[in-house]
Every structure is written in C-alpha cells, then in structure tokens.
Amino acid sequence: MTARLDEGADADHLDSVITVLDLVRSGAAHTKPGIAQLSGLGRNVVTRRVNQLLDAGLLEGNGFAESSGGRSPRELRFQTDAGHVLVADLGARAVSVACADLAGGLVAQRQEPCDVKAGPRAVLNRISELFDEVLGEHPCEVWGVGIGVPGPVDFVSGRTIAPPIMPGWDGYDIRGHLATRFHAPVWVDNDVNLMVLGELRGGLARGEKDVVFVKVGTGIGAGLVSGGRLHRGAQGSAGDIGHVLVVPDSDVVCRCGLVGCLEAVAGGGALVRDGRAAGLEGRSPFLAAVVAQGREVTLRDVSEAMNHGDPVARDLMTTSAQLVGETLARIVNFINPALVVLGGAVPDSGDIYLTKVRQVVLSRSLPLATRHLRLERSPRGTHPALTGGAFMVVDELFSRERLGRWIGHQTPAGRPELVS
C-alpha cells in the first residue's frame, strides 16, 4: 500500500516531497534517477516521495525513458489537469477571466468592458458571474482563485490600499468576497505583478532571472523579478512607478493627490485629456474631427491620429514615451535587468512608442546595464496577467506553508483557510 503524506509530516519529509514535485512540475527531471541526481536525495527517499505524489494524483506515469544502460526508467509527468484555478485580470476599463489548469494553461476565457469605478461589490459580482460562465463551459473542481487589480495590494491580507484609480475599493475584502462565493482559497495581487510572472513562467521572459515589466495604460506600474523571484517588497508596493515625480514644475494634479507624477503626465488618461484639449482648440485636425462628432476622445483616437501623421498626436505620444523611458532608465541602472517588457494599451499604439522608449533607455542608462539588455513589447493577443494569476495560485498551493495542509485530502478545494 502506498504511503500517504499527512498534515503531521515532519519538515524534512515535507521538504523532500516539495523538492520532488517541483523538479517534475518545472520539467527539470522526468525520472526517479534524474530526480535523485538533481536533488541529492537518496534513491529510496525519491521512490517513496514519488509514490506519495502518484497516490495523491499529482504525478502520473508517462511510459519509459530511454535507457542509459540497464532497465529503462519510468517517465513521470505532472498531472496538470488534477485540478483547476479561476483567474481574473481587472483593469480600469475591462476585465478578463479564465479557468486554468495547474500548468497555467487557459482552458476557457471571457473578456468584456468593465468600469472599475462601479465599486467592488458590483465589479466582483460580475467577475463571479463570468467565472460561473467559464465553469459552465469547462466544469471542474476549483482549487483556488487568483485576481489581479490595478492598484496597490497588501498581499498578506488580499486588500487594496488607497488605490488611486479604484474609488471605493480601499481596504475592501476582495478575498473574502470571492472565497465565500467559490469556497476556495483566494489570492489577490497587483495586476503588473501577475503580468511579469506570466511572462517569466510562460512568455517572453522564460529562462530569465532579472526582468522588469512596465504596463502603460490608464495607470502606470512595474512588476519586478530579481534572481528569478517576483519582488513585491515589504508591504507589496514595489514597482509603483506611476507616482514618482517626473515633472517638478507641473501643475497637473494626479489621482493620488500629488502633482507631476509619471501617470498624471504620461499615462493613458493624460494622453486622452491632452488629446481632447488639442481637439477642442483645433491644434489637431484629426482630433478636432472626433470632437466635432460629439463623442469623447479615446486613447485609440490619439493613436490613430499619430499613425495618420498628426504632428500634435505624435508629440503627445513621444513625450509620454520620453518620460516613461527616462523613468525606466533609472530602474535599469538600479536593478540591471536582462529584459524589459512593455505592455498595456499605450505601447500597443505602434512601433513609434516602443522605439522612442528604447532610444531613451539606451541613451540614459549606463553602458554596462544595457550591454545585453533586451527591451520588448508584450505580444498582442497574449494574456500574461491571467497566466501569471494561475501560477500565483498554484505556487501558493504547492508552497511549503500549504502543501502539507491539504495533500492528505488530495485536494485544496473547499479549504479557503489555506491562505492564512
């Protein structure tokens, strides 16, 4: 009879189980000899831990590997469909949700416009309805829920703290709201943290150790990876670059209450505000035509004006890129990443924006910091925040703090207290 791992297992036992699981889950090892070689664990220990994970349904046999002499070893595979998680990416004006497997694969998705200013109850209730829709398309047991929001998050409590673009959300118990609905553990993080995690584990940054993801949308924020690990900081506010001072003599008041913030003068809201002014004053013929139609100027309008050769719109976009590039150059000098990824609606406006940011970063950073630096745009059509949200939940479920508390039951579903 195969041994099972109980909640009372000692620390060394649990550590060896997690080591074996992580090696197979990451793809670093596929056989017991490979696990033993990479982990330093004895052959008998590896065999017992593999058997426990097979019994728990987290690993499965996958045929036989090529023999290097003697008997062919059995191949092992992580059971990516042993459970599923629900993930949501909430932005200022839209929301995306998905059901994902344990390898971050998105198996069912929904996306729709959503105004974050409608408040937490209305927005989270709608997210819950969208989750129900994806579960209707892909029925499964929910092991956990992850959500990214466009504001500062205390990762321990799962609450937003004074989020500038999320009125009514300050201190709201997002975790409790969703845990009650889905009776599963819930984790909440800043959306850009999930974006950089998604790129790290399944996108442009795979294999890198030091990465910066900068989202330029309605707000501006950065997700930081150092030494292969997501860096949230002491309270979870690392990377909040949207509220650094970039124009000291500015009289533009930011939503945070200060003046001259990067977000207030270079974000998507700033581009819309200044584009509307250019249209009303007749300085931009393209945007003046939009205003004459009696509709609000959008970021898409400013982008189209730029791409149609409108000089005012081009100046607005390149000024934004200049300010973002200067801020990013400071980050490059300070952190020395191997890769910088730009995402969000503003960088998606065209190559002009990315080219300008790259030019400024290269000219304002130290030569050593940019010697091998890559600066790329997050590919259109991908969903790094959803993928990152799935990995956030799965990593927490398989962490040393939590795995031993549920593996004896073979599922973390129905155990929202696991977040504590």
VENHU-V159660 format. One record per residue. N is the residue number from 1. RES is the residue in three letters. SS is DSSP state (A for helix, B for strand, O for the rest). PSI is psi in whole degrees, 0 to 359 (999 if undefined). NEAR is the number of other ideal C-beta (glycine too) atoms within 8 Angstrom. Layout:
BEGIN
n: (N N)
res: (RES RES)
ss: (SS SS)
psi: (PSI PSI)
near: (NEAR NEAR)
END
This chain:
BEGIN
n: (1 2 3 4 5 6 7 8 9 10 11 12 13 14 15 16 17 18 19 20 21 22 23 24 25 26 27 28 29 30 31 32 33 34 35 36 37 38 39 40 41 42 43 44 45 46 47 48 49 50 51 52 53 54 55 56 57 58 59 60 61 62 63 64 65 66 67 68 69 70 71 72 73 74 75 76 77 78 79 80 81 82 83 84 85 86 87 88 89 90 91 92 93 94 95 96 97 98 99 100 101 102 103 104 105 106 107 108 109 110 111 112 113 114 115 116 117 118 119 120 121 122 123 124 125 126 127 128 129 130 131 132 133 134 135 136 137 138 139 140 141 142 143 144 145 146 147 148 149 150 151 152 153 154 155 156 157 158 159 160 161 162 163 164 165 166 167 168 169 170 171 172 173 174 175 176 177 178 179 180 181 182 183 184 185 186 187 188 189 190 191 192 193 194 195 196 197 198 199 200 201 202 203 204 205 206 207 208 209 210 211 212 213 214 215 216 217 218 219 220 221 222 223 224 225 226 227 228 229 230 231 232 233 234 235 236 237 238 239 240 241 242 243 244 245 246 247 248 249 250 251 252 253 254 255 256 257 258 259 260 261 262 263 264 265 266 267 268 269 270 271 272 273 274 275 276 277 278 279 280 281 282 283 284 285 286 287 288 289 290 291 292 293 294 295 296 297 298 299 300 301 302 303 304 305 306 307 308 309 310 311 312 313 314 315 316 317 318 319 320 321 322 323 324 325 326 327 328 329 330 331 332 333 334 335 336 337 338 339 340 341 342 343 344 345 346 347 348 349 350 351 352 353 354 355 356 357 358 359 360 361 362 363 364 365 366 367 368 369 370 371 372 373 374 375 376 377 378 379 380 381 382 383 384 385 386 387 388 389 390 391 392 393 394 395 396 397 398 399 400 401 402 403 404 405 406 407 408 409 410 411 412 413 414 415 416 417 418 419 420)
res: (MET THR ALA ARG LEU ASP GLU GLY ALA ASP ALA ASP HIS LEU ASP SER VAL ILE THR VAL LEU ASP LEU VAL ARG SER GLY ALA ALA HIS THR LYS PRO GLY ILE ALA GLN LEU SER GLY LEU GLY ARG ASN VAL VAL THR ARG ARG VAL ASN GLN LEU LEU ASP ALA GLY LEU LEU GLU GLY ASN GLY PHE ALA GLU SER SER GLY GLY ARG SER PRO ARG GLU LEU ARG PHE GLN THR ASP ALA GLY HIS VAL LEU VAL ALA ASP LEU GLY ALA ARG ALA VAL SER VAL ALA CYS ALA ASP LEU ALA GLY GLY LEU VAL ALA GLN ARG GLN GLU PRO CYS ASP VAL LYS ALA GLY PRO ARG ALA VAL LEU ASN ARG ILE SER GLU LEU PHE ASP GLU VAL LEU GLY GLU HIS PRO CYS GLU VAL TRP GLY VAL GLY ILE GLY VAL PRO GLY PRO VAL ASP PHE VAL SER GLY ARG THR ILE ALA PRO PRO ILE MET PRO GLY TRP ASP GLY TYR ASP ILE ARG GLY HIS LEU ALA THR ARG PHE HIS ALA PRO VAL TRP VAL ASP ASN ASP VAL ASN LEU MET VAL LEU GLY GLU LEU ARG GLY GLY LEU ALA ARG GLY GLU LYS ASP VAL VAL PHE VAL LYS VAL GLY THR GLY ILE GLY ALA GLY LEU VAL SER GLY GLY ARG LEU HIS ARG GLY ALA GLN GLY SER ALA GLY ASP ILE GLY HIS VAL LEU VAL VAL PRO ASP SER ASP VAL VAL CYS ARG CYS GLY LEU VAL GLY CYS LEU GLU ALA VAL ALA GLY GLY GLY ALA LEU VAL ARG ASP GLY ARG ALA ALA GLY LEU GLU GLY ARG SER PRO PHE LEU ALA ALA VAL VAL ALA GLN GLY ARG GLU VAL THR LEU ARG ASP VAL SER GLU ALA MET ASN HIS GLY ASP PRO VAL ALA ARG ASP LEU MET THR THR SER ALA GLN LEU VAL GLY GLU THR LEU ALA ARG ILE VAL ASN PHE ILE ASN PRO ALA LEU VAL VAL LEU GLY GLY ALA VAL PRO ASP SER GLY ASP ILE TYR LEU THR LYS VAL ARG GLN VAL VAL LEU SER ARG SER LEU PRO LEU ALA THR ARG HIS LEU ARG LEU GLU ARG SER PRO ARG GLY THR HIS PRO ALA LEU THR GLY GLY ALA PHE MET VAL VAL ASP GLU LEU PHE SER ARG GLU ARG LEU GLY ARG TRP ILE GLY HIS GLN THR PRO ALA GLY ARG PRO GLU LEU VAL SER)
ss: (O O O O O O O O O O A A A A A A A A A A A A A A A A O O O O O A A A A A A A A O O O A A A A A A A A A A A A A O O O B B B B B B O O O O O O O O O B B B B B O O O O O B B B B B B B O O O B B B B B B B B O O O O B B B B B B B B O O A A A O A A A A A A A A A A A A A A A A A A O O O O B B B B B B B B O O O B B O O O O B B O O O O O O O O O O O O B A A A A A A A A A O O B B B B B B A A A A A A A A A A A A O O O O O O O O B B B B B B O O O B B B B B B B O O B B O O O O O O O O O O A A A O B O O O O O O O B O O O O O B O B A A A A A O A A A A A A A A A A A A A O O O O A A A A A A A A O O O O O O A A A A A A A A A O O O A A A A A A A A A A A A A A A A A A A A A A A A A O O O B B B B B O O O A A A O A A A A A A A A A A A A A A O O A A A A O O O B B B B O O O O O O A A A A A A A A A A A A A A O O O O O A A A A A A A O O O O O O A A A A O)
psi: (134 137 147 153 121 165 335 7 145 168 318 320 311 318 319 325 313 321 313 314 316 322 319 319 324 348 5 329 147 356 163 319 321 320 315 319 317 330 335 3 149 157 318 321 315 315 316 318 321 317 322 319 327 317 327 353 12 336 158 154 146 50 204 141 166 136 140 17 118 206 137 131 151 132 147 147 139 133 87 338 18 331 174 158 153 136 148 142 107 122 186 326 5 161 141 140 159 159 131 151 184 359 14 7 129 118 344 137 157 148 140 161 147 128 110 338 355 346 159 319 311 316 314 328 321 321 319 321 320 322 317 324 316 329 329 325 326 80 133 168 129 114 335 169 137 140 136 137 154 59 171 137 132 105 328 314 341 23 143 143 111 55 120 324 15 69 135 355 351 119 5 142 77 317 311 322 311 327 323 321 320 358 53 159 142 135 142 138 167 141 326 330 320 325 314 326 321 319 324 318 340 20 218 329 8 128 349 159 333 112 145 129 124 120 124 99 223 316 175 131 167 142 135 132 126 126 27 3 141 131 108 341 180 319 359 7 11 139 5 72 352 344 26 148 123 338 89 327 14 148 12 119 126 162 345 352 348 178 154 14 151 314 323 335 348 353 178 322 322 319 320 316 310 329 320 318 319 325 316 324 355 10 336 107 320 311 334 324 326 315 321 336 353 21 163 142 135 169 324 322 316 318 316 322 316 314 343 8 12 117 325 314 321 318 319 314 319 329 317 313 323 312 320 318 319 319 318 326 323 320 318 316 324 319 333 59 160 335 135 128 130 132 176 171 326 309 336 356 340 172 336 318 310 318 318 316 314 317 315 316 314 326 337 359 161 144 321 324 336 7 316 21 132 137 111 160 137 128 136 146 353 167 68 329 323 315 315 323 321 316 325 311 314 317 320 319 325 13 162 327 339 328 315 344 349 342 331 341 355 358 143 359 143 13 66 340 352 337 339 999)
near: (2 7 8 8 12 6 6 3 9 5 5 6 9 13 9 12 16 12 11 15 14 10 13 16 9 6 5 8 11 10 11 12 7 12 15 12 7 9 12 4 11 6 7 6 9 14 9 9 13 13 10 13 13 12 9 11 8 10 12 8 8 8 6 6 10 4 8 4 3 4 4 7 11 11 11 14 10 11 10 8 7 7 11 14 16 17 15 17 15 13 12 10 8 9 14 12 15 16 16 16 10 14 7 14 8 12 9 10 11 10 7 7 5 12 8 14 8 7 9 10 7 8 14 11 8 10 14 11 8 13 14 8 9 15 13 6 7 9 4 8 7 13 14 16 17 17 16 18 16 16 13 11 13 11 10 5 6 13 12 16 13 6 12 12 12 13 6 8 13 9 7 10 8 15 13 7 12 14 14 7 7 12 9 15 16 16 15 14 16 16 15 14 14 19 18 19 16 18 17 15 11 10 13 9 13 9 3 11 8 11 16 16 17 16 14 15 13 11 15 15 14 13 16 12 18 9 6 7 6 10 9 8 8 3 6 14 8 8 13 10 12 12 11 8 7 11 9 5 5 9 5 10 7 13 7 8 5 9 9 13 14 15 16 15 14 14 17 13 10 13 15 13 8 9 16 12 8 14 14 8 6 7 6 13 7 12 18 13 9 11 12 6 6 4 6 5 12 7 11 6 12 17 12 9 14 15 8 7 6 12 6 11 16 11 8 14 17 11 9 16 14 10 13 15 15 11 12 14 13 8 12 16 10 6 10 8 12 9 14 15 16 14 13 12 10 14 13 9 13 9 5 12 14 13 8 13 15 10 9 15 16 9 7 8 12 6 6 6 10 11 6 5 14 7 10 9 9 15 7 5 3 8 11 17 13 18 17 19 19 17 13 13 16 12 8 12 14 11 9 8 3 12 13 12 8 12 11 9 7 6 9 14 10 7 11 10 6 12 11 3)
END
